[in-house]
C-alpha cells in the first residue's frame, strides 16, 4: 500500500502545471514538517475569560502548528461548556470534563488525552499573543532533545489597571519572577510555571505528570521532579501571554492564605522537603528575623502600596514576606514537617 501511495504522489506532482498548485504543495510540505502542539487549558466557572483565551488562539499567526485545543473543565459547568463548544468551528477543540477534583487532575486528563508530540500548558486567564503557538513550535523544532522545555512569558493584559505593586508582583514577586530571567536563555527549574510552558509529551509521560495529591504548588513540585530528571528549561519572551487578572496587596496575601491549606501535603514531597531544608538554614533564619523586625516599621506604607506611587522593590518584598508569606502561609505549616531533615 505504501508503494502505491508513493507512486500516486509522484504522478500527481509530475502533473502539476500551475504555480498556484506548486505553492500549495510546498505549503503542505511545510505543514507536514511542523512541530504540532496540543494546548491544554484547565478551567472552571470562568467562561467569559476563557472566551478571550480561545479568541486569542483563533488569532495565531501559525495556526497550522496547532494540533488541538483541549479545554478541561474541573467540575460540570454548562456555561463553560457552551463557550468552549462555540469555538468548535474555529479551532480544533475538544471539551473534556471531570467531577471537581482539582487542577492537577484536570491538567493530567488533558496531558493523557493529547495527541500531538508537544503539549503547551496554558492557564484559563492567560490570553495568548498572536505568536504564542509559533514560538513554542519553533523552539521544539530547534531543540529536538526530549528534555528541552520552553517557558513562555506572561505579563499583565494591557487593558487592565496595573500599578507598581502589580508590576513587582508579576515580575519580581511571589506570583512570577520573569524579571529575573534572561531572554532566550536557560532558567532554573524553580521557574517552571504551568501557565505558559511547553514540553515534549513523551518526556512528561516518562517522568510523571502532575502530582494529583497536591491542590497547590503542583507546578513547583513537577518542575523540581523534572529538573531531577535532567529537564533543560529555557525562557523566551516572544512566546507571550497576557494575564487577565488583577491583584491588590491584600488579595495577594489572601491568595497565600488560601494556599496554606495544601502546604503540608507539598512539604511531604521531595520538593517540599528541599524547601523546608532551605528554610532551616542559618541564612534564611537570619533573613526571617530581619523581616519580622523591619516589616512592622514599614507598616505606615501599607495604605500606599496599591497606589501609583512606586516604592523600592525591597519594601514590597519585606511587606509581602511578612504579611503574606510569614503570617498567612508558613505560620500554618506543620512544624514537624518543617523540621524534618533530608536524608
C-alpha positions in Angstrom: 0.0 0.0 0.0 2.9 2.4 0.8 4.4 1.9 -2.6 1.2 2.5 -4.4 0.6 5.7 -2.5 4.1 6.9 -3.2 3.7 6.3 -6.9 0.4 8.2 -6.9 2.1 11.1 -5.2 4.9 11.1 -7.9 2.4 11.0 -10.7 0.4 13.9 -9.2 3.4 16.0 -8.6 4.7 15.5 -12.2 1.3 16.6 -13.5 1.3 19.9 -11.6 1.5 22.8 -14.1 0.2 25.8 -12.3 2.4 28.0 -10.0 -0.5 28.2 -7.6 -0.7 24.4 -7.2 3.1 24.2 -6.7 2.8 26.7 -3.9 0.1 24.8 -2.4 2.2 21.6 -2.4 5.1 23.5 -0.9 2.8 24.8 1.9 1.5 21.3 2.5 5.1 20.0 2.8 5.9 22.8 5.3 2.8 22.0 7.4 3.7 18.2 7.4 7.1 19.1 8.9 6.0 21.5 11.6 6.1 20.5 15.2 2.4 20.1 16.2 1.2 21.4 19.6 -1.7 20.3 21.8 -2.8 23.2 24.0 -4.2 22.2 27.4 -6.4 24.6 29.3 -7.8 23.6 32.7 -10.7 25.7 33.8 -13.8 26.1 36.0 -16.5 28.7 36.1 -14.7 31.5 34.2 -16.5 31.3 30.9 -16.0 34.9 29.8 -12.3 35.0 30.4 -12.0 31.6 28.8 -13.7 33.1 25.7 -10.9 35.7 25.5 -8.3 33.0 25.7 -9.9 31.0 22.9 -10.3 34.1 20.8 -6.6 34.6 21.2 -5.9 31.1 19.9 -8.1 32.0 16.9 -5.7 34.8 16.0 -2.5 32.8 15.9 0.0 33.6 13.0 0.8 29.9 12.6 -2.5 28.0 13.1 -1.2 25.0 11.2 1.1 24.2 14.2 -1.9 24.0 16.5 -3.0 20.3 16.5 -5.7 20.7 19.1 -7.1 22.7 22.0 -8.2 20.6 25.0 -10.4 22.6 27.4 -10.6 20.6 30.6 -13.4 21.6 33.0 -12.7 20.7 36.6 -16.4 20.3 37.5 -19.5 20.3 35.4 -20.3 23.8 34.3 -22.8 24.4 31.4 -21.7 28.0 30.7 -18.1 27.0 30.3 -19.1 24.1 28.1 -21.3 26.3 25.9 -18.5 28.9 25.5 -15.9 26.3 24.6 -18.1 24.4 22.2 -18.9 27.6 20.5 -15.4 27.6 19.1 -15.6 24.1 17.6 -15.9 25.5 14.1 -12.9 27.9 14.5 -10.4 25.7 16.5 -9.6 22.0 16.6 -11.2 21.9 20.0 -12.0 19.1 22.3 -14.0 19.7 25.5 -13.3 17.4 28.4 -14.8 17.5 31.9 -14.5 15.7 35.2 -16.0 15.8 38.6 -14.3 18.6 40.6 -11.0 17.1 41.7 -8.5 19.9 41.3 -6.3 21.4 38.7 -3.7 18.7 38.9 -6.3 16.1 37.8 -7.5 18.4 35.1 -4.1 19.1 33.6 -3.3 15.4 33.7 -6.5 14.5 31.9 -5.5 16.9 29.2 -2.0 15.5 29.0 -3.1 11.9 28.9 -5.7 12.8 26.2 -3.3 14.9 24.0 -2.3 13.5 20.6 0.4 15.9 19.5 4.1 15.4 20.4 4.2 18.8 22.2 1.9 19.8 25.0 1.5 23.5 25.9 0.1 24.2 29.3 -1.9 27.4 29.4 -4.0 28.9 32.2 -7.6 29.9 31.5 -6.8 33.6 32.3 -3.7 33.9 30.1 -4.7 35.3 26.7 -2.2 34.2 24.1 -0.3 36.7 22.0 -0.5 36.1 18.2 2.9 34.4 18.0 2.5 32.1 21.0 2.0 28.9 19.2 4.6 29.7 16.5 7.2 30.4 19.1 6.6 27.3 21.1 6.5 25.2 17.9 9.7 26.9 16.6 11.5 26.2 19.9 10.8 22.5 19.8 11.9 22.3 16.1 15.2 23.9 17.0 15.6 22.0 20.3 14.9 18.4 19.5 16.2 17.0 22.8 13.4 15.3 24.7 14.2 17.2 27.9 14.1 20.7 26.3 11.3 22.7 27.8 10.2 26.2 26.9 8.8 28.7 29.4 7.0 31.5 27.7 6.4 34.9 29.1 3.3 36.1 31.0 2.7 39.8 31.6 -0.4 41.8 32.6 -3.0 42.4 30.0 -2.7 46.0 28.7 -6.5 46.6 29.2 -6.1 46.1 33.0 -5.0 48.8 35.5 -1.5 47.9 36.6 0.3 49.8 39.3 3.8 49.5 40.6 2.9 46.7 43.1 1.3 44.6 40.4 4.3 45.0 38.2 6.6 43.9 41.0 4.3 41.0 41.9 4.3 39.7 38.4 8.0 40.3 37.5 9.9 40.1 40.8 7.4 38.9 43.4 5.9 35.7 44.5 3.5 35.3 41.7 6.1 35.2 38.9 9.7 36.1 38.6 10.0 36.7 34.9 12.1 39.9 35.5 14.8 37.7 37.0 15.2 35.7 33.8 17.3 36.4 30.7 15.5 36.1 27.3 16.4 33.1 25.1 18.5 31.6 27.9 18.3 28.7 30.3 16.4 29.1 33.5 16.4 27.3 36.9 13.7 24.6 37.4 12.1 26.7 40.1 10.8 29.0 37.4 8.7 26.1 35.9 5.3 28.0 35.7 2.4 25.9 34.3 0.6 29.0 33.0 2.6 29.1 29.7 5.1 26.3 29.3 5.6 23.6 26.6 7.1 20.1 26.8 7.6 17.0 24.8 4.6 14.9 25.8 6.8 11.8 26.0 9.2 13.4 28.5 6.3 14.3 30.7 4.7 10.9 30.5 8.0 9.1 31.1 8.8 11.0 34.3 5.4 11.5 35.7 2.8 14.3 35.2 1.3 16.4 37.9 1.1 15.1 41.5 -2.6 14.6 42.0 -2.3 14.7 45.8 -1.5 18.4 45.6 -4.0 21.2 45.4 -1.4 23.9 45.4 2.3 24.3 44.4 1.7 21.4 41.9 3.8 23.1 39.3 6.7 23.7 41.8 6.7 20.0 42.6 6.6 19.0 38.9 9.3 21.4 38.0 11.6 20.1 40.8 10.9 16.5 39.7 11.6 17.1 36.1 14.7 19.1 37.0 16.0 16.0 38.8 15.4 14.0 35.6 17.5 16.4 33.5 15.0 19.0 32.3 16.6 21.9 30.4 14.3 24.8 30.9 14.6 27.8 28.5 12.8 31.1 28.6 11.6 33.1 25.5 9.7 36.4 25.9 8.4 36.2 22.3 6.1 33.4 23.4 4.0 35.9 25.3 0.6 35.5 27.0 -1.3 38.3 28.8 -2.6 37.7 32.3 -6.2 38.8 32.6 -6.4 39.2 36.3 -5.7 42.0 38.9 -4.3 41.8 42.4 -4.2 44.2 45.3 -1.6 43.7 48.1 -4.4 42.3 50.3 -5.6 39.9 47.6 -2.1 38.6 47.1 -1.8 37.9 50.8 -5.2 36.2 50.9 -4.1 34.1 48.0 -1.2 32.8 50.0 -3.5 32.2 53.0 -5.7 30.0 50.7 -2.7 28.1 49.5 -1.7 27.3 53.1 -4.4 24.6 53.2 -2.4 22.5 50.8 1.1 23.4 52.2 1.5 20.3 54.4 0.8 17.9 51.5 3.5 19.7 49.5 6.0 19.5 52.4 5.7 15.7 52.3 7.1 15.6 48.7 10.8 15.7 47.8 10.4 19.3 46.6 8.8 20.3 49.8 11.5 18.7 51.9 14.2 20.5 50.0 12.3 23.8 50.5 11.9 23.1 54.2 15.6 22.4 54.5 16.4 25.7 52.9 14.1 27.5 55.4 16.1 25.9 58.2 19.4 27.3 57.0 21.1 29.9 59.2 20.9 32.5 56.4 17.2 32.1 55.9 16.5 32.2 59.6 18.5 35.4 59.9 16.6 36.9 56.9 13.3 35.9 58.5 14.3 37.6 61.8 15.2 40.8 59.9 11.8 40.8 58.1 9.9 40.3 61.3 11.8 43.2 62.8 11.6 45.5 59.8 8.2 45.0 58.2 6.2 46.3 61.1 8.2 49.5 61.0 7.2 49.8 57.3 3.5 49.3 58.1 2.7 53.1 57.7 3.4 52.5 54.0 0.6 49.9 53.6 -2.0 52.5 52.5 0.1 53.5 49.5 1.3 50.0 48.4 -1.5 49.8 45.8 -1.2 53.4 44.7 0.5 54.7 41.6 3.4 55.8 43.7 6.3 53.4 43.2 8.1 52.1 46.2 11.6 50.4 46.2 11.3 46.7 45.4 12.8 45.7 48.8 9.9 47.4 50.6 7.3 45.4 48.5 9.4 42.3 49.3 9.5 42.9 53.1 5.9 43.7 53.4 4.8 40.8 51.2 7.1 38.4 53.0 5.8 39.5 56.4 2.1 39.9 55.9 1.8 37.2 53.2 4.5 34.5 53.4 5.2 34.7 57.1 1.9 35.4 58.7 -0.6 33.9 56.2 1.4 31.0 54.8 4.3 29.5 56.6 2.7 30.0 60.0 0.1 27.4 59.0 2.7 24.7 58.3 3.2 21.6 60.4 6.2 22.3 62.5 7.3 18.7 62.4 7.4 18.7 58.6 9.4 21.9 58.6 11.9 20.5 61.0 12.5 17.2 59.1 16.0 16.8 57.7 16.9 15.5 54.2 18.4 12.0 54.3 
